[in-house]
Amino acid sequence: MDVTSYFKFCPHCGTALSQNAKKRPYCAVCNKVFYRNPTVGVAVVVLEPQGLLMVRRRGSYSGGWCIPCGHVEWGEEVREAAARELLEETGVRVEVGPVMEVLSNFHDPAHLTVGIWFYGRRTGGELRPGSDAEAVGFFPLNNLPHPIAFPTDVRVCAMLRKRWEEGSLEAWIRCLCGGNGAV
């Protein structure tokens, strides 16, 4: 769905919208342009000796595996959202650390997102699948489960695996964490 088919009427005055020169919905009465912006998604990369924490999804993209993720709610700080989503999906509590990656998600043209992948270190909780997960577990970077639900997770996992194969993953994470990262 493109932005021109999303909005039909002005939410302020009810007038049918036209398009401005940039093909964006426009209300000539209110002199307002209506934009459709992507939402923000967050994910937490938890790496332990046994591997990368992943969840098998229930609901949208059911059966696909992904790095635990979700949407930032209105008024919520991004790191708090990341910790909340991880806890909801896996039962694991984390200290959310630095940003590892930021990518635009175009896999669902009707619901574009900007994804932020944080590094996280487990601080507690009990590993168990949450309400929107069928399964949860740690997997070696060279033997991740399939299928991976999101193309952007494929990219993040490939980057992690490459750094692991080169022997630079732990040093890179320590660098991200300002030299204080417990990997």
C-alpha positions in Angstrom: 0.0 0.0 0.0 1.5 3.4 -0.9 0.9 6.6 1.0 -1.4 8.0 -1.7 -3.9 5.1 -1.1 -3.7 5.2 2.7 -5.2 8.6 3.3 -8.5 9.6 1.6 -10.0 12.4 3.7 -8.5 15.2 5.9 -8.7 14.2 9.6 -9.1 17.9 10.5 -11.9 19.0 8.2 -13.1 15.9 6.3 -12.4 17.3 2.9 -11.3 14.8 0.2 -7.6 14.9 -0.2 -5.8 15.7 -3.4 -2.1 15.3 -4.1 0.6 17.9 -3.9 3.5 18.2 -6.4 5.4 15.4 -4.6 2.3 13.1 -4.9 1.6 13.3 -1.1 -1.9 13.5 0.2 -2.8 17.2 0.6 -5.8 19.1 2.1 -6.3 22.4 0.2 -8.7 23.7 2.8 -6.3 23.2 5.8 -3.1 23.7 3.7 -1.7 20.5 5.2 0.4 17.7 3.7 -0.1 14.2 5.3 3.0 12.0 5.5 3.1 8.3 6.2 6.3 7.5 8.1 7.8 4.1 9.1 7.4 2.9 12.6 10.4 2.0 14.8 11.3 -1.6 15.6 13.9 -2.8 18.1 15.8 -6.1 18.5 18.2 -7.3 21.0 21.3 -9.4 20.1 22.1 -11.7 23.0 25.2 -13.8 22.5 26.2 -16.5 24.9 28.8 -19.3 24.6 26.1 -21.6 23.1 25.2 -19.0 20.4 22.7 -16.3 19.4 19.3 -16.1 21.1 16.5 -16.5 18.5 12.7 -17.0 18.6 10.4 -18.9 16.3 7.5 -16.6 15.6 3.8 -17.2 16.2 1.3 -14.9 14.4 2.8 -12.8 11.6 5.7 -14.6 9.9 4.7 -17.7 11.8 7.3 -20.4 11.8 10.1 -18.1 10.9 13.0 -17.5 13.2 14.3 -14.1 14.2 16.3 -12.1 16.6 13.8 -11.1 19.4 12.2 -7.9 18.3 9.1 -5.7 18.4 7.8 -2.2 18.0 8.4 0.8 20.1 5.2 2.0 21.7 4.1 5.6 21.7 6.0 7.5 24.5 8.4 4.6 25.1 12.2 5.0 25.2 13.8 2.7 22.6 16.1 0.8 25.0 13.2 0.2 27.4 11.1 -1.1 24.4 13.9 -3.4 23.4 14.2 -4.8 27.0 10.4 -5.2 27.2 10.1 -7.0 23.9 12.9 -9.4 24.7 11.4 -10.2 28.1 7.9 -10.7 26.5 9.2 -13.0 23.8 11.9 -15.0 25.7 11.5 -14.6 29.5 15.0 -13.2 29.6 16.0 -9.9 31.3 18.8 -8.0 29.7 20.9 -4.9 30.1 20.4 -3.2 26.8 23.8 -1.9 25.5 24.9 -0.1 22.4 23.5 -0.1 18.9 24.9 -2.8 16.7 23.0 -2.0 13.5 20.3 0.2 12.1 18.5 -0.9 8.9 15.4 0.1 6.9 12.9 -2.8 6.6 11.1 -3.0 3.2 10.0 -6.6 3.4 6.4 -5.6 4.1 5.6 -2.6 1.8 2.4 -1.8 3.7 4.2 -1.5 7.1 7.7 -0.1 6.7 9.9 0.1 9.7 13.3 1.3 10.8 15.0 -1.4 12.8 17.5 -0.8 15.6 19.5 -3.9 16.8 21.0 -3.4 20.2 23.6 -5.6 22.0 22.2 -7.1 25.2 23.7 -8.9 28.1 21.5 -11.4 30.1 20.9 -10.3 33.7 18.2 -12.8 34.7 14.9 -14.4 33.8 14.0 -17.8 32.7 14.3 -18.8 29.1 10.8 -19.7 27.7 8.8 -18.8 24.7 6.4 -15.9 25.2 2.9 -15.2 23.9 4.1 -14.4 20.3 6.8 -17.1 20.1 6.5 -20.8 19.4 10.0 -21.6 20.5 13.1 -19.9 21.8 16.8 -21.0 22.0 20.4 -20.2 21.5 22.0 -21.3 18.2 25.6 -21.3 17.0 26.3 -18.6 14.5 27.4 -21.2 11.9 24.2 -23.3 12.4 21.3 -20.9 12.7 17.7 -22.2 12.3 15.7 -21.8 9.1 13.8 -20.1 7.8 14.9 -16.6 9.0 11.7 -14.5 9.1 13.2 -11.1 8.1 15.7 -10.1 5.4 17.3 -7.6 7.8 17.9 -10.3 10.4 19.6 -12.3 7.6 22.0 -9.3 7.1 22.6 -8.9 10.9 23.2 -12.6 11.4 25.6 -12.7 8.4 27.5 -9.7 9.8 27.8 -11.5 13.2 28.9 -14.7 11.6 31.5 -13.0 9.5 33.0 -11.3 12.6 32.9 -14.6 14.5 34.6 -16.5 11.7 37.3 -13.7 11.5 37.8 -14.0 15.2 36.9 -10.3 15.7 33.4 -10.6 17.2 34.3 -10.3 20.9 36.7 -7.4 20.3 34.1 -5.6 18.2 31.5 -6.0 20.9 34.0 -4.8 23.6 34.7 -1.8 21.3 31.0 -1.0 21.0 30.6 -1.2 24.7 33.4 1.3 25.3 35.9 -1.4 26.3 33.6 -2.7 29.1 31.5 -5.2 27.2 31.2 -8.6 28.8 30.7 -10.9 25.8 
